[in-house]
Amino acid sequence: MRIRNLQNIELLKKMNKYWSEIVEKLTPYTPGEQPKDKILLKLNTNENPYGPSKKVLDAIKLSVKQSLRLYPDPESEVLKQTIANYYNLSKSKVFIGNGSDEILAFIFQALLKKEDPVLFPDITYSFYPAYCSLYDVKYKKIPLDKNFNIDLKKYVLNNGGIIFPNPNAPTGIPKKLVDIENLIKLNQNSVVVIDEAYVDFGTESAVKLVNQYKNLVVTQSFSKSRSLAGIRLGCAFANEDLIEALNRVKNSFNSYPVDRLAQVAGVEAIKDEDHFNEITNKIIQARIFLEKELLLMGFSTLPSGANFIFTKHRSIDAVTIFKKLRASGVIVRHFEKPERISQYLRITVGTHEEMRKFVSILKAKI
C-alpha cells in the first residue's frame, strides 16, 4: 500500500508540474455530500429544515430589482449596525464576511500565525488543520477526554492562539460560558477564538464577553439558525484592534466580499426575531424527540447543544447503518477518521415530521 501511495504521489507531481509546492502538501476539507439524485431525507450537512423568513425573501426580491449593477458596500455598514444593535455592541466590534469559513481563514492569517502553535481539539471542525496547512500555521491538537468533552484545563500552556467550536463539531457537546471565561482569563497572551456556528440551538454565546476581554474573538454563521446557507454570510465579534487586523487581511484579499443580496438578507434575518425564535425552538424540540427515540432503539447519543446529534448503536456497526439508510434514500454523516469516532453517525435535526419519518425508516432497517 505504501509503495502504491508513493507511486501515486510521483504521478501527481508529473501531472501537476505547474502547481505551487504547497498544493501537494494540502489535505483539503471534505464537505458533506450534496446529492444529485432524489433523496428522501437529507440529514448530513446540518442545514436548517425551515426556510428563511418572508421578510428576508421579500428584501432579496426587492434588491434584485434595484442596484445589482453597482458594487456592494465594502464594509456592510447597515448589516454591521443591525448586528451591533442586536448584541448591544459598538459597530466597531463587528466584522462581516462571506460565510464564517472565510472569516476563520482571515483569523488564521491575521491572529493565529505565531511562533507558538495554535491549539484546538483533536476531534473538531476539520477546516482548522486545513487552514494551518494552507497558511503555514503551527498547531497542536489537544485530545478530548474519554467522554468527548473539550478539557479546557489542558489548554493552559504556551500557545499562539486557541480555537474551538462551541458547541463542538461533530460531537455537538457545548461548553459552559463560565468555563470559557475562565480560560480567557488564564490565556491573556494570545487570542481565544470561539466558533459559534451552532450556538443558537441551546448553547450560551460568548458574545456577551467581548466588551470585557481584548483577546476574545467570537464567530457566528447565518447558515444554520438563520436558514441562509445558500447565501454565504458570517460575522465576528472582537475588540477594535483585532477587527482592524481582520480588515487589513480582508482588504488585501477582497475589498467587496459580501454581496448586496447577502447584506439585505442578513439585515432582515436579524430583525425577524419571531421567525428566528420559532424555528430554533422547533429544532430543539425535534432534537429532544430524536434523542429519546434513539435511546429506545439502543443508541447512545452525546449531549448536544447544536442542530445535530452524534450517536452510535450499542451493537450494530455504524457503516452498516449508514449504508442501509443510504439505500433507503436517507443520508447521514459518517466519519471514518479518527478511529475513535468511526462508530458514530452525525444526524442533522430536521422538522418534527422528518424526524418521525427518519425514526420509522431506521426502526425498519435495524
N, C-alpha and C positions, 0 to 999 in steps of 0.2 A: 504493500500500500504506500509506504514512504517513497519507494522508487518511482511509482506512478505519479505521486504528487509532485516530486521533483521534476519529472518529465513534463508535467502539465505547466509548471512554473516556467521552465525553459521555453516551452512552446508559446506561452503567453508573452514572454519577453520578445520573441521573434515577431509575433503578430502585432505587437503594440510598441514598436520602436520609437514612436513619436510621443509616447506618454512621458509626463514628468516622473521622476524617480519615486515620488511619494505615492503615486497612484497604485503602484504594485503592492505597497505595504498596507493599503486601506482595507478594512473589513466593514463595508457599509451596513448601516441599519437596514433591517428587513421589515418592511411594513406588513400589516395584516392583509390577507387576501381580499381583493375586490373582485368577486366572481363575475364572469361574463355570462354564464349560463343562469337559468332560472333557479333561484334558491327560495326555499320555503321560509327559512328563518336565518338571518344573518346576525350572528351574535359573537363576532370575532374582533371587532375593531372599536368597541366602546362608543359607537355613535349614539346620539340621542334618538329614541324612537319617536319622539314628538317633534313636529316641525317648528320653525321659528314663529314668533307671534305675528298676527295680521299686521300690526304696526310696522314691523320690520319689513315684511313683504311689500307693503304699500310704499314705504320710503325708498326701497330699491327700485320699484317701478317708476316712481317719480324721478329719481336720479337718472335712470336710463334715458329718459326723455329730454334731459336738460344738457349737462355740460361735459359729456364724456370726451369731447374733443380737446379739453383742457387737462393739463396735469393736475393731479390731486394736491391738496395742501400737504407739503412735505413734513409738517410737524403734527398733522392731525389734531389741530388745536381744539376744535369743537368736541371731538371724541375724548380728547385728553381731559378737557374741563368737565365733561359729563361724568367720566370715571372718577376724577378727583372729588367731585361733589358727592358722589355715591359713597366713597370710602372716607370722606371727611379729611382729605389730604390737600396740600397745595398742588397746583398743576405742575410745578417744577419737579415733583417727586414721582411723576408718571411717565412711562415710556411706552410707545406703541410700536408694534412690529407686525410683520406679515406671518402671523402664527407664532405661538410661543417657542416653536423649534428654532425659528430664525433668531428670536431674542436670546435663546440659550446659546446659539452659535456666537452672537456678539459678546455674551458674558464670558464664554471660554476664552475669546481673544482679548477682551478688554480687562478682565478682572482675575482670571484664574491661571494665567501663564506666568509662573513664578519659579524660583529655584527649588522650593519645596513642592512635593506632589499635592495635587488636589485629591481630596478624599471623597469617596462615595461607596455605597453598599455593593457587595459582590453580586447580589441579585437585585436588579433595579432596571431603570429605563436604559436600554442598550444604546441609545444615542450618546450617552456620556463618554464611553470609551471610543466611540466613533469620532466624536469631536476632538478628543485628546489626540488621536492619531492624525487627524486632518491638520490640527493647529500645533502639533508638536508640544503638547502639554503633558508634563509628568503627572502620573496618577497612581493612587494606591487604593485597592478595593478592601473595604472593611467587612468581614463576614457578618451576616445576620446571625442572630442567636438561634438556638435549636427550635424555637417556635416561630422563626422567620420574622422576628422583630428587629428593627434598627436599634442597636445598643449605642446610644449617644455617648456613653462613658468612654467608649473605645475611640472616639473622635477627638479627645483632648490630648493632642500631640502636635508637634510641629507640622504645619501644612501650608500649602499655597492657596487654600480655599476649601470649603466644604460644600457639597451639593447633594441633595436627595429630594425625592418627591414626597409630598405629604397630602394624601395617603401614598404609600409606596406603590410602585407598579413593577411587576404584575401581581404582587401579593394582595394589594388593596388595604393593608394594615395601616391605620393612622397613628401618628404620634400626638401626644397631648401638647398643647401650646406652652404650658408651664415648663415642660422638658426642653422644648425648642429654645425658649427664652434663656433657660439656664445654660445651654450650650453656647448661645450667642455671647452671654456674659463671660464665659470661660475662654472665648476664642476672639479676643479683641484685635489680634494682629493680622487677621485675614478675613475675607468675605465669607459669609454664610448665605447660601442660595437655597431657598425653599421653593420647589417646583410644585405649584398647586393646580395642576391640570384637572384634578378630580375633587377639589376641595369642597365643592358646593353640594355634595351628597351626604353630608353629615359630619364633616371634619371641620374643626375650628381653624380659621385663617390666621396667618401670621401678619397680615397687612396692618393690623392694629398696632404692631410693634415698630413699624417703620419710622415713626416720629421719634422713637426712643433710642434707636441704635443705628449708628452711622455705617456699620459693617454688614447690614442686612439687605438682601435683595429677595423679593418675592415675585415669582412669575405666575401668570394665570392665562387660561385659554378661553376663547369663545366657542370652541369646537364642541364641548361636552354639554355643560349645563345651559348654554345659550343657543344650542342647536345650529351652530354656524360652521360646522366642519368644512363645508364646501366653499366658504368664503376665505378662510385662512387669516385669522386675526388673533392677536395676543397682546398682552400688556405686562409691564413690570413696574414694581414699586420700590423705590430706594431713595437714599439721601441724594441731594443735588449733585454732589461730587461724583457719585457712582453713575448717576444718569448722564452726566457730562461725558464720562468715559464711553458709555454706550453710544451716545450721539456721535462722538468722534469716529468710532468704528463704522456706524451706520452711514454717515455722510462721506466716508472714504470708500464705501462699497456701493450704496444705492440710496440717493437722497429722497427718492419717492417710493418707498417700499409698500405703503398701504394705499390701495386704490380707492376711488371715490365711492364705489358701491359698498366696499367693506367699511368705510368710515361712517356712512349714513346708517348702515345695518347695525353697526356696533352701538351707535348712539341710541337707537330705538330699542335695541336689546337690553341695554342698561336701564332705560326709562321704564320699560314694561315689567315692573316688579311682580305684578299679579300673575302674568304668564310664567315668569321665572319660578316663582314660589309654587305654583300649581304643578308644573311638570317635574320639578325636582322632588317634591313631596310624593308624587305618584311613583317615581322611580324608586325612592327609598322604600315605600310600602311594597312595591313589587319585588324588591331585593329581599325584604324580610320574608315574604311568601315563598320565594325560591329557596332561601336557606332552610326554611322549615321542611319543605317538600324533599329537598336533597337529603336532609338528615334521616327522614323516614325511609329513604331508598338505600341507605348505607354509605352515604358520602360524609367526609369530614371537610368542613369548609372553614377557611381562615376568616377571622373577623374583618369585615370590610367597611370602609368609610367612603367608598367610591361607587361608580355606576356599573361595577362588575364584581364578580366573586371569583375566588381562586379555590378550587376544590379537587379532592381526589376520592375515588371509591376505595373502601377498605379492602376489597379483594379483586376487583376487576381492573385489568391493565388500562391505562389512560389512552394509549394508542388504539386499542380495540374499541373503546367507547367512541373516540374521535372518528374513527373510520365508519362505524355503524351510523353515527349521526350524519356524517357527510353523505353517506349513501341514501339517507332519508331526506336530504335537502336541508340539513341544518349544519351551519358552520360555527364552530367554537375555535378557540385558540389553544394550540398545544406547543410547548417549548421543549425541544429535545435537550437543550443545554441551558444551564448547568444540570448535571445529573441529579442533583438534589431536588429539582422541581419537575423532573421528567414524568412523574406520575400524576401531576396536577393538570387541570384544564382551567383556562380562564373563560368565563362566560359573561358576556355583556348582558346587563339587565334591560329588558325591553318593556313593553307595556304589560299590564296585568294579563291581558288576553294572550299575548305572545308567550308569557311565562307559563300560563296554564297549558298552552299548546306544546311548549317545549317539554314540560314535565310529563305530559301524556305520551309523547314520542319516546322520551328517554325510558319511561317505565316499560314500554313495549320492547325496547332494544336490550335491556339488561335483565 
